[in-house]
């Protein structure tokens, strides 16, 4: 069976792209870069593009995975096709009135084509750092992508038009490397392979690993006859968008059924799936990484919907050092059974986005998946301070592929300062986006002090401007 999923690119920064398939290196490593919640308008900020470029150079990943909300679907640019929920019609012209002009005339006459063009141009910008470096990528979807007025099928078509996209085609077709389609856009599996047994060098390396790490060798068949089994699988799951009952949705029944049956795929005969799952929404089990505390506790964060009116902090025995909780976990109201499926599939980790201010990773138990929350990587919406916006690097070792290492690569660490966006960045860092975040802010004296200080500056500026204008434009008694 041929296993090349994309053209070999000898100049690529991705080792897998140079090899022509997703594969562990001679060193025994494999790296994935997760990018969460770019959430940008059609004109992507320079900071976002600079950050992605630096992250790719620093991490040199085999693959980049975008976990939803690439598009700020509620941006006024999409005013002619904006769709707040899938079950509602587009609210034509609801976001902003159109002005006269050739471009706006085309937008009015051909709204769908116009939005398709905007999305293509936006993708062209944030994918440019990857394409320039020859790094392959895969994409799933969140709750804002479709709001621009395009379906996820149409979005998939746009992303697949760029070089390096691994999203499966329509209708789904099997590729040589066994990319497994989940039947709907944003849901599919990418097997990752060990060295092939096509040369004596590769066979000898695999033999050496088997002798040095016999436990790992039992999972990864090094012999020539059994070499074409994946070491592990990267699963992208479309985790849904909104629930008709309020709050956020879950993966569709079809996606969950596909996930549950993944272990029966012929690729995994006589072996386990050993998957890592990338999706947009966090699971309800993420709340088990938190610890309830009184509302007056420093750093207390209020939960979301089902978990509202209870305040939490990260559980110190369950999360990794350096973890941060910046807002309530916005998960579905009810457990749809996904976590039980993942534990049965020996999932090593679940990586999500959605909550722009959360940056943590932890386990409920040693033998359960690592649950990771990754903050926003973009500058088009709210989030943590600019320096703390981040992407997540996940590194696998062939000796223990079910125990990946992960770390955040931050904007402050890779880029430094923002590009002339200090006022906007301050607002997006500190403005709450819902009632619970407002209450969380009231529990943080440092934030309140910062806002008070900013308010004092604004008042001083306004007072100066008022006094200056009054001085120049108020007539003197002699002039009246």
Long-range contacts (C-beta under 8 A, 24 or more apart in sequence): 1-176, 1-178, 1-228, 2-176, 3-176, 3-177, 3-178, 3-193, 3-196, 3-228, 4-176, 4-177, 5-166, 5-175, 5-176, 5-177, 5-179, 6-136, 6-164, 6-166, 9-134, 11-134, 12-133, 12-134, 12-135, 13-56, 13-57, 13-60, 13-133, 13-134, 13-135, 14-60, 14-61, 14-62, 14-63, 14-133, 14-134, 14-135, 14-136, 15-60, 15-62, 16-62, 16-63, 16-136, 17-62, 17-134, 17-135, 17-136, 17-164, 21-177, 21-193, 22-62, 22-63, 22-136, 22-177, 22-190, 22-191, 22-192, 22-193, 22-234, 23-62, 23-192, 23-193, 23-194, 23-195, 23-196, 24-192, 24-193, 24-194, 24-195, 24-231, 24-396, 24-398, 26-195, 26-205, 28-209, 28-397, 28-398, 28-399, 29-395, 29-396, 29-397, 29-398, 30-62, 30-192, 30-395, 30-396, 30-398, 30-401, 31-59, 31-60, 31-61, 31-62, 31-63, 31-393, 31-394, 31-395, 31-396, 32-61, 32-62, 32-63, 32-64, 32-65, 32-234, 32-276, 32-393, 32-394, 32-396, 33-59, 33-61, 33-63, 33-64, 33-65, 33-391, 33-392, 33-393, 33-394, 33-409, 34-64, 34-65, 34-67, 34-278, 34-351, 34-353, 34-372, 34-374, 34-391, 34-392, 34-393, 34-394, 35-64, 35-65, 35-66, 35-67, 35-377, 35-391, 36-66, 36-67, 36-68, 36-69, 36-352, 36-353, 36-354, 36-374, 36-375, 36-376, 36-377, 36-391, 36-392, 37-67, 37-68, 37-69, 37-142, 37-353, 37-354, 37-356, 37-375, 37-376, 37-377, 37-378, 37-381, 37-383, 38-66, 38-69, 38-70, 38-126, 38-376, 38-377, 38-378, 38-380, 39-69, 39-70, 39-71, 39-72, 39-144, 39-356, 39-376, 39-378, 39-380, 39-381, 40-70, 40-71, 40-72, 40-122, 40-126, 40-378, 40-379, 40-380, 41-72, 41-75, 41-77, 41-122, 41-380, 42-75, 42-77, 42-118, 42-119, 42-121, 42-122, 43-122, 43-125, 44-122, 44-125, 44-126, 44-378, 44-380, 45-378, 45-379, 45-380, 45-419, 45-421, 46-419, 47-379, 47-386, 47-411, 47-415, 47-418, 47-419, 47-421, 48-126, 48-377, 48-378, 48-379, 48-380, 49-125, 49-126, 49-128, 49-129, 50-415, 50-419, 51-377, 51-389, 51-391, 51-411, 51-414, 51-415, 52-126, 52-129, 52-130, 52-377, 52-391, 53-129, 53-132, 54-414, 54-415, 55-377, 55-391, 55-409, 55-414, 56-129, 56-130, 56-133, 56-135, 57-133, 58-409, 58-414, 59-391, 59-393, 59-409, 61-135, 61-393, 62-136, 63-135, 63-136, 63-137, 63-138, 63-166, 63-190, 63-234, 64-130, 64-135, 64-136, 64-137, 64-138, 65-137, 65-138, 65-139, 65-140, 65-234, 65-236, 65-278, 65-351, 66-137, 66-138, 66-139, 66-140, 67-140, 67-142, 67-278, 67-279, 67-280, 67-351, 67-352, 67-353, 67-374, 68-140, 68-141, 68-142, 68-143, 68-145, 68-186, 68-239, 68-279, 68-280, 68-353, 68-354, 69-141, 69-142, 69-143, 69-144, 69-145, 69-280, 69-353, 69-354, 70-122, 70-123, 70-126, 70-139, 70-142, 70-145, 71-119, 71-122, 71-144, 71-145, 71-147, 71-148, 71-155, 72-144, 72-380, 72-381, 73-144, 73-145, 73-146, 73-147, 73-148, 73-149, 74-144, 74-147, 75-148, 75-380, 77-118, 78-115, 78-118, 78-147, 78-148, 78-149, 80-107, 80-108, 80-111, 80-114, 80-115, 80-149, 81-111, 81-112, 81-115, 81-148, 81-149, 81-150, 82-147, 82-148, 82-149, 83-146, 83-147, 83-148, 83-149, 84-147, 85-241, 85-242, 86-146, 86-241, 86-242, 87-244, 90-149, 111-149, 112-149, 112-150, 115-148, 115-149, 115-150, 116-150, 116-154, 116-158, 118-148, 119-148, 119-150, 119-155, 119-158, 120-158, 120-161, 123-158, 123-159, 123-162, 124-162, 127-162, 127-164, 130-164, 131-162, 131-163, 131-164, 134-164, 135-164, 136-164, 136-165, 136-166, 137-164, 137-165, 137-166, 138-165, 138-166, 138-167, 138-188, 138-190, 138-234, 138-236, 139-165, 139-167, 139-186, 139-236, 140-186, 140-187, 140-236, 140-237, 140-238, 140-239, 140-278, 140-279, 140-280, 141-185, 141-186, 141-238, 141-241, 141-280, 142-239, 142-241, 142-280, 142-281, 142-353, 142-354, 143-240, 143-241, 143-242, 143-248, 143-249, 143-280, 143-281, 143-354, 146-241, 151-185, 152-184, 152-185, 152-186, 152-238, 153-185, 155-185, 156-185, 156-186, 166-190, 178-230, 178-267, 180-262, 180-265, 180-267, 182-237, 182-238, 182-254, 182-255, 182-258, 182-259, 183-254, 183-255, 183-258, 184-238, 184-252, 184-254, 184-255, 185-238, 186-236, 186-237, 186-238, 187-236, 187-237, 187-238, 187-251, 187-255, 187-258, 188-235, 188-236, 189-233, 189-234, 189-235, 189-236, 189-262, 189-275, 190-233, 190-234, 190-235, 190-236, 191-230, 191-232, 191-233, 191-267, 192-230, 192-231, 192-232, 192-233, 192-234, 192-396, 193-228, 193-230, 193-231, 194-220, 194-222, 194-227, 194-231, 194-398, 196-227, 196-228, 197-222, 197-223, 197-224, 197-227, 209-398, 209-399, 213-399, 216-398, 216-399, 216-400, 216-401, 219-271, 219-272, 219-274, 219-401, 220-398, 220-401, 221-271, 229-267, 229-268, 229-269, 229-270, 229-271, 230-267, 230-268, 230-271, 230-274, 231-274, 231-398, 231-401, 232-273, 232-274, 232-275, 232-276, 232-348, 232-396, 232-401, 232-402, 233-262, 233-273, 233-274, 233-275, 233-276, 234-275, 234-276, 234-278, 235-259, 235-262, 235-275, 235-276, 235-277, 235-278, 235-347, 236-277, 236-278, 236-279, 237-277, 237-278, 237-279, 238-279, 238-280, 239-279, 239-280, 239-281, 239-352, 240-281, 240-332, 243-332, 243-333, 245-333, 246-305, 246-333, 247-304, 247-305, 247-306, 247-332, 247-333, 248-281, 248-330, 248-331, 248-332, 248-333, 249-281, 249-332, 250-281, 250-332, 250-334, 250-336, 250-338, 251-279, 251-336, 251-338, 256-336, 256-337, 256-338, 256-341, 259-338, 259-341, 259-342, 259-345, 260-341, 260-344, 262-345, 263-344, 263-345, 272-345, 272-346, 273-345, 273-346, 273-347, 274-346, 274-348, 274-401, 274-402, 275-342, 275-345, 275-346, 275-347, 275-348, 276-347, 276-348, 276-349, 276-350, 276-351, 276-394, 276-404, 277-342, 277-347, 277-349, 277-350, 277-351, 277-369, 278-351, 278-352, 279-350, 279-351, 279-352, 280-352, 280-353, 280-354, 281-330, 281-331, 281-332, 281-352, 281-354, 282-329, 282-330, 282-331, 282-352, 282-354, 282-355, 282-371, 282-373, 283-331, 283-332, 283-335, 283-338, 283-339, 283-350, 283-352, 283-371, 284-331, 284-332, 284-334, 284-335, 284-339, 285-335, 285-339, 285-364, 285-371, 286-329, 286-331, 286-352, 286-371, 286-373, 287-312, 287-329, 287-331, 288-315, 288-318, 288-364, 289-314, 289-315, 289-318, 289-319, 289-360, 289-362, 289-364, 289-371, 290-314, 290-315, 290-325, 290-329, 291-315, 291-316, 295-443, 296-443, 298-443, 299-325, 299-443, 299-444, 300-440, 300-443, 301-325, 301-326, 301-327, 301-328, 301-440, 302-328, 302-436, 302-439, 302-440, 303-328, 303-329, 303-436, 304-328, 304-329, 304-330, 304-331, 304-436, 305-330, 305-333, 306-333, 306-334, 308-436, 311-443, 314-360, 314-362, 315-362, 318-362, 318-363, 318-364, 319-360, 319-361, 319-362, 320-360, 320-361, 320-362, 320-406, 322-408, 323-359, 323-360, 323-361, 323-362, 324-357, 324-358, 324-359, 324-360, 324-384, 324-388, 325-358, 325-360, 326-355, 326-356, 326-357, 326-358, 326-359, 326-375, 326-384, 327-355, 327-356, 327-357, 327-358, 327-436, 327-437, 327-440, 328-355, 328-436, 328-437, 328-440, 329-355, 329-358, 329-373, 330-354, 330-355, 339-369, 342-369, 343-368, 343-369, 346-402, 348-401, 348-402, 348-403, 348-404, 349-394, 349-404, 349-406, 351-392, 351-394, 356-381, 356-382, 356-383, 356-384, 357-382, 357-383, 357-384, 359-384, 359-388, 359-390, 359-408, 361-406, 370-404, 370-406, 372-406, 374-408, 375-408, 377-411, 379-418, 379-421, 379-424, 379-425, 379-428, 381-428, 382-428, 382-429, 382-431, 382-433, 383-428, 383-429, 384-429, 385-425, 385-429, 386-411, 386-412, 386-417, 386-418, 386-421, 386-425, 386-429, 387-411, 387-412, 387-413, 388-412, 426-454
